[in-house]
Structures are given as structure tokens and as C-alpha cells.
Amino acid sequence: MATSDILQRFTFANSHVRGELVGLKQTLNDIFQLQNYPVPVNRLLGELLAAAALLSATVKIEGLLTLQIQTNGPVKFLLAETSHDGKLRGIARMDDELDINTEDGQLLGTDGQLVITMEPEKGQRYQGIVALEGDDIAKCMEGYFKQSEQLGTRVWLSCEDNIAAGFLLQELPELGEIQEGLDVDEDAWNRLTHLGSTIRNDELRHLDNNELLYRLYNAEKVMMYDEEPLKFSCSCSKARLSTALTHLGFVQCQDIIEEQSKIRADCQFCGQHYSFTRADVNELFPLESAKAGKGLH
């Protein structure tokens, strides 16, 4: 249900097909009140956040998943990040002179890409890239699954009035646990995706999950799983920024300290302010500061 900030998985009896529903309301309000984006940009970012939640539930990694859109259009950059436990955050960057009346289909320009990054707590970082197809984030997601997973996937996304929703159907390569002796419904994928295509955007955003699935699949046996809560939460911290400063390097940090007396950094997602003193920088670079004699004083 879009008003409850949840993700819910479901399956169809004796078929190769699984599905997910995502709804975001308070999550979007928490994110948008920290920014000042035009309504069309909020709409795109809301869709991307719903897509990130759907994808995270599909790939099932313990860690972070990020969807990043880079374009030559008025909206230059969109980013949605989610953790495996349902914490989401997102930002957008656009032309200063963005016309809020720009027609849909033009905000992301004619050339762009969707970058999907998975950072598991254990294991190797993975990144996949697919070309954008206009402003249709759902089509980009379908293209990603076709390209990287070779799985038939349909995605529906909608965001309006600070409510976003997502709906995913996916054809699995294996049946999983199906009772022995029962026939597999080989026509399920074509039938279920056809019925899924009849859903209206307002229904996707506002109907209760049970009501929505009954509206689409009242002749099917649908098994729904526990709801999983979603919420806005920023993962920024002074420790994470400290790591970023170590990548910047001792010399550059030293130059900033000499010029500004402190290194100041603001989180782009939540607006939290951080600062690093000379002593903080010395602690980040103990060997370099020792070689420099007295280090930074």
C-alpha cells in the first residue's frame, strides 16, 4: 500500500512467476522536505526510489544498492540508495534554469545511462550500466534485467503528489518449491503480465496491496508474504567522511586547513554539517604528519 511505506513480495501458485509491490509516502516527504526540487524532479526521484526498493528485494544483498542516472538533459543527475533493511535516501541535481513546465520525456535529455551499483557487506562490489530510454525508468529497469540477469521482468512505476509506488513481475528460471505431481502453469507469464498491464497509475499508488492484487488476479492463487517496512534514513557519519578525506590525501587536506582553518563538509542527502580540525586531520594521517615534523598545528 503506497501510504504505508512497505515492500511486499508475492508469488503465484504452480508458476515460474514472482512479484513485488512497493509504496512510499512518508519516506518521500522526509526526503523532499530536505530539498527544494520542482514537482517534475520529485516525480522522477520518487520513481527511482521505488525502483531501488524493488531491485534491492530482487537481488537480496546484505549491504547497499544504488541507482544513479546521469544525463545530458535538464535533470543532470538522480541518485537513489537503499540498504537491505529498507533504509532509503536520494538526491537530484539539475540546471539552475530548469523550466518546471518541461514536458515529460524531456527532463533526462536524449543521452544518458542508469548505473546500478551493489556494495555487499561481504563480497565484491558490482556495477552494471544500461542506456536510458527517455524518462521511462521502468523500461530501464526491464532492460537491466534482460541484459544482466536474462530474466523476463516487467516493472511499473508511478509517483504523484509525493506518493510513489512500484510493481514488479519476474519470470524465474526455476520453479522452487512446487508440490510434486502438480502441473506447472506454463502460460502464467504471458497471462499475468498482460493482466498487470491493465493497472492504472492511481490504482498502483492508492490501492491496498490485497485490493490491488485482487483487482488484477482474482482468478489466480496468490501467496503474499510479510510486509517489510521502508523509511528514509541517511547513512552519513563523520567516520565515512573521514574515509573520504583519506582518499583526498594528506597534502590536499593540509592545504584546506591552511586556507580555511577547518575542513567543512555538508551531507547532500540530509544536510548534516561536519567539520574536521587540524588535530582531526593529523589523526587521519599519522605517518604523513609525523614525516612532516610537527604536522598540522
C-alpha positions as CSV (number, residue, x, y, z in Angstrom):
1,M,0.0,0.0,0.0
2,A,1.5,3.3,-1.2
3,T,0.6,5.1,2.0
4,S,2.3,2.7,4.4
5,D,5.9,2.7,3.2
6,I,6.3,-1.0,2.7
7,L,7.6,-3.6,0.4
8,Q,5.7,-6.9,-0.1
9,R,6.6,-10.0,-2.0
10,F,4.1,-12.4,-3.6
11,T,4.1,-15.5,-5.7
12,F,1.6,-17.3,-7.9
13,A,0.8,-21.0,-7.2
14,N,2.5,-23.5,-9.6
15,S,4.1,-21.0,-11.8
16,H,7.5,-19.5,-12.6
17,V,6.4,-16.0,-11.7
18,R,7.1,-13.9,-8.6
19,G,6.2,-10.3,-7.8
20,E,6.8,-7.3,-5.5
21,L,4.9,-4.2,-4.5
22,V,6.4,-1.1,-3.1
23,G,4.7,2.0,-1.6
24,L,6.4,5.2,-0.4
25,K,4.7,8.2,1.2
26,Q,6.3,9.3,4.5
27,T,9.7,8.3,3.1
28,L,9.3,10.7,0.2
29,N,8.0,13.5,2.4
30,D,11.1,13.1,4.7
31,I,13.4,13.3,1.6
32,F,11.6,16.1,-0.2
33,Q,11.4,18.4,2.8
34,L,15.2,18.4,3.0
35,Q,15.4,19.6,-0.6
36,N,13.7,22.1,-2.8
37,Y,13.1,20.3,-6.1
38,P,10.5,21.2,-8.7
39,V,7.5,18.8,-8.9
40,P,8.7,17.1,-12.1
41,V,12.0,16.3,-10.5
42,N,10.3,15.0,-7.4
43,R,8.3,12.7,-9.6
44,L,11.4,11.2,-11.3
45,L,13.3,10.8,-8.0
46,G,10.2,9.2,-6.4
47,E,10.1,6.6,-9.2
48,L,13.8,6.0,-8.9
49,L,13.5,5.4,-5.1
50,A,10.6,2.9,-5.7
51,A,12.7,1.2,-8.3
52,A,15.7,0.9,-5.9
53,A,13.5,-0.7,-3.3
54,L,12.1,-3.2,-5.8
55,L,15.6,-4.1,-7.1
56,S,17.1,-4.5,-3.6
57,A,14.4,-7.0,-2.8
58,T,15.1,-8.8,-6.0
59,V,18.9,-9.2,-5.8
60,K,18.8,-9.7,-2.0
61,I,22.2,-8.4,-1.0
62,E,23.3,-7.6,2.5
63,G,24.6,-4.1,2.0
64,L,23.9,-1.0,-0.1
65,L,22.3,-0.8,-3.6
66,T,22.5,2.5,-5.6
67,L,20.6,3.5,-8.7
68,Q,22.3,6.5,-10.4
69,I,21.1,8.3,-13.5
70,Q,23.4,10.6,-15.5
71,T,22.1,12.5,-18.5
72,N,22.6,15.4,-20.9
73,G,19.1,16.8,-20.1
74,P,17.8,19.5,-17.7
75,V,18.0,16.9,-14.9
76,K,21.7,16.0,-14.9
77,F,21.8,13.5,-12.0
78,L,19.5,11.4,-9.9
79,L,20.6,9.0,-7.2
80,A,18.6,6.6,-5.0
81,E,20.2,4.4,-2.4
82,T,18.7,1.7,-0.3
83,S,20.1,-0.7,2.3
84,H,19.0,-4.4,2.7
85,D,16.9,-3.4,5.8
86,G,14.8,-0.8,3.9
87,K,16.5,2.5,4.6
88,L,16.3,4.8,1.6
89,R,17.8,8.2,0.7
90,G,18.0,10.1,-2.6
91,I,19.1,13.4,-4.3
92,A,18.8,15.1,-7.6
93,R,20.9,17.7,-9.5
94,M,19.6,19.9,-12.3
95,D,20.2,23.0,-14.4
96,D,19.8,26.2,-12.4
97,E,17.4,27.5,-15.0
98,L,15.3,24.3,-15.1
99,D,11.8,25.0,-16.5
100,I,9.4,23.3,-14.2
101,N,6.9,23.1,-17.1
102,T,9.3,20.9,-19.1
103,E,7.3,18.1,-20.7
104,D,7.7,14.6,-19.5
105,G,10.1,12.7,-21.8
106,Q,12.5,15.7,-22.0
107,L,13.8,16.1,-18.4
108,L,16.5,13.5,-18.9
109,G,17.5,14.6,-22.4
110,T,18.5,12.3,-25.3
111,D,21.6,10.7,-23.9
112,G,22.1,9.1,-20.5
113,Q,22.7,6.0,-18.6
114,L,21.4,4.2,-15.5
115,V,24.3,2.9,-13.3
116,I,23.4,0.1,-10.8
117,T,25.9,-0.4,-8.0
118,M,25.8,-3.1,-5.4
119,E,28.1,-2.9,-2.4
120,P,27.6,-6.1,-0.2
121,E,28.9,-6.1,3.3
122,K,30.8,-9.2,2.3
123,G,32.0,-9.9,-1.2
124,Q,32.9,-7.9,-4.3
125,R,31.3,-4.6,-5.4
126,Y,29.3,-5.0,-8.6
127,Q,28.3,-2.3,-11.2
128,G,26.0,-2.6,-14.2
129,I,25.2,0.1,-16.8
130,V,22.2,0.4,-19.1
131,A,21.2,3.1,-21.5
132,L,18.3,5.3,-20.7
133,E,15.1,5.2,-22.7
134,G,13.7,8.7,-22.4
135,D,12.3,9.4,-19.0
136,D,11.0,5.9,-18.6
137,I,12.8,4.5,-15.6
138,A,10.7,1.4,-15.6
139,K,11.9,0.5,-19.1
140,C,15.4,1.0,-18.0
141,M,14.9,-1.5,-15.2
142,E,13.5,-4.0,-17.5
143,G,16.5,-3.5,-19.8
144,Y,18.8,-4.1,-16.9
145,F,17.3,-7.5,-16.1
146,K,17.2,-8.5,-19.7
147,Q,20.9,-7.6,-20.2
148,S,22.4,-8.8,-16.9
149,E,20.1,-11.4,-15.5
150,Q,18.4,-12.8,-18.6
151,L,15.2,-12.9,-16.7
152,G,11.8,-11.7,-18.1
153,T,10.8,-8.8,-16.0
154,R,8.1,-6.2,-16.1
155,V,8.2,-3.0,-14.0
156,W,5.5,-0.4,-13.3
157,L,6.4,2.9,-11.5
158,S,4.3,5.9,-10.6
159,C,4.9,9.0,-8.5
160,E,2.4,11.8,-8.0
161,D,1.6,14.2,-5.1
162,N,4.6,12.8,-3.1
163,I,3.3,9.3,-3.2
164,A,5.4,6.7,-5.2
165,A,4.6,3.1,-5.9
166,G,6.3,0.3,-7.8
167,F,5.1,-3.1,-9.1
168,L,7.4,-5.8,-10.4
169,L,6.7,-9.2,-12.1
170,Q,9.6,-11.6,-12.9
171,E,9.8,-14.9,-14.6
172,L,12.1,-17.2,-12.7
173,P,14.4,-19.8,-14.3
174,E,13.5,-22.4,-11.7
175,L,10.2,-23.3,-10.0
176,G,11.4,-23.5,-6.4
177,E,9.1,-25.4,-4.1
178,I,6.2,-26.8,-6.0
179,Q,4.3,-29.8,-4.8
180,E,5.2,-33.0,-6.5
181,G,2.6,-34.1,-9.1
182,L,1.1,-30.7,-9.7
183,D,1.2,-29.3,-13.2
184,V,3.2,-26.1,-13.9
185,D,1.2,-23.3,-15.4
186,E,3.3,-22.7,-18.5
187,D,1.2,-19.8,-19.8
188,A,1.3,-17.9,-16.5
189,W,4.0,-15.4,-17.5
190,N,2.1,-14.1,-20.6
191,R,-1.3,-14.1,-18.8
192,L,0.0,-12.4,-15.6
193,T,2.0,-9.7,-17.4
194,H,-1.0,-8.9,-19.6
195,L,-3.3,-8.5,-16.6
196,G,-0.6,-6.5,-14.9
197,S,-0.6,-4.0,-17.8
198,T,-4.2,-3.1,-17.0
199,I,-3.3,-1.4,-13.7
200,R,-3.8,2.4,-13.7
201,N,-1.2,4.7,-12.0
202,D,-3.7,6.0,-9.5
203,E,-4.6,2.4,-8.5
204,L,-1.0,1.5,-8.1
205,R,-0.4,4.5,-5.8
206,H,-3.6,4.2,-3.7
207,L,-5.0,0.7,-3.5
208,D,-4.2,-1.6,-0.6
209,N,-2.0,-4.4,-1.8
210,N,-4.6,-7.0,-1.2
211,E,-7.2,-5.0,-3.1
212,L,-4.8,-4.3,-5.9
213,L,-3.8,-7.9,-6.4
214,Y,-7.5,-9.0,-6.2
215,R,-8.3,-6.3,-8.8
216,L,-5.7,-7.8,-11.1
217,Y,-5.6,-11.5,-10.2
218,N,-8.9,-12.6,-8.6
219,A,-8.9,-15.8,-10.7
220,E,-5.3,-16.7,-9.6
221,K,-4.0,-18.2,-6.4
222,V,-1.7,-15.5,-5.0
223,M,0.5,-16.1,-1.9
224,M,1.6,-12.9,-0.1
225,Y,4.5,-12.6,2.2
226,D,5.1,-10.4,5.2
227,E,5.3,-6.7,4.7
228,E,8.8,-5.2,5.1
229,P,9.0,-1.6,6.3
230,L,10.7,1.2,4.4
231,K,11.9,4.6,5.6
232,F,14.2,7.5,5.0
233,S,17.5,7.2,6.8
234,C,20.8,8.8,6.0
235,S,23.9,6.7,6.4
236,C,26.3,9.7,6.6
237,S,28.7,9.9,9.5
238,K,31.9,11.6,10.5
239,A,33.6,8.2,10.1
240,R,32.5,7.8,6.5
241,L,33.7,11.3,5.7
242,S,37.0,10.6,7.4
243,T,37.4,7.7,4.9
244,A,36.7,10.1,2.0
245,L,39.3,12.5,3.3
246,T,41.9,9.8,3.4
247,H,41.3,9.3,-0.3
248,L,41.7,13.0,-0.8
249,G,45.2,12.8,0.6
250,F,47.3,14.5,3.3
251,V,48.7,17.3,1.2
252,Q,45.2,18.5,0.0
253,C,43.7,18.2,3.4
254,Q,46.7,20.2,4.7
255,D,46.1,22.9,2.1
256,I,42.5,23.2,3.0
257,I,43.3,23.5,6.7
258,E,45.9,26.2,6.0
259,E,43.4,28.2,3.9
260,Q,40.2,27.7,5.9
261,S,41.4,26.6,9.4
262,K,38.9,23.7,9.2
263,I,37.6,21.3,6.7
264,R,33.9,21.7,6.4
265,A,31.5,19.2,4.8
266,D,27.8,19.0,4.5
267,C,25.8,15.8,3.7
268,Q,24.0,16.3,0.3
269,F,21.2,13.9,1.4
270,C,20.2,15.2,4.9
271,G,22.1,18.5,5.3
272,Q,24.1,17.4,8.4
273,H,27.2,19.6,9.0
274,Y,30.6,18.1,9.7
275,S,33.9,19.8,10.4
276,F,37.5,18.5,10.8
277,T,40.1,20.4,12.8
278,R,43.9,20.3,12.4
279,A,44.0,17.6,15.1
280,D,41.4,15.5,13.3
281,V,43.5,15.6,10.1
282,N,46.7,14.6,12.0
283,E,44.9,11.6,13.4
284,L,43.7,10.6,9.9
285,F,47.3,10.7,8.6
286,P,49.6,9.7,11.5
287,L,52.5,8.6,9.3
288,E,52.4,11.6,7.0
289,S,52.0,14.1,9.8
290,A,55.0,12.5,11.6
291,K,57.1,12.8,8.5
292,A,56.1,16.4,8.2
293,G,57.7,17.1,11.6
294,K,55.1,18.6,13.8
295,G,52.3,18.0,11.3
296,L,49.5,20.4,11.4
297,H,49.3,22.8,14.4
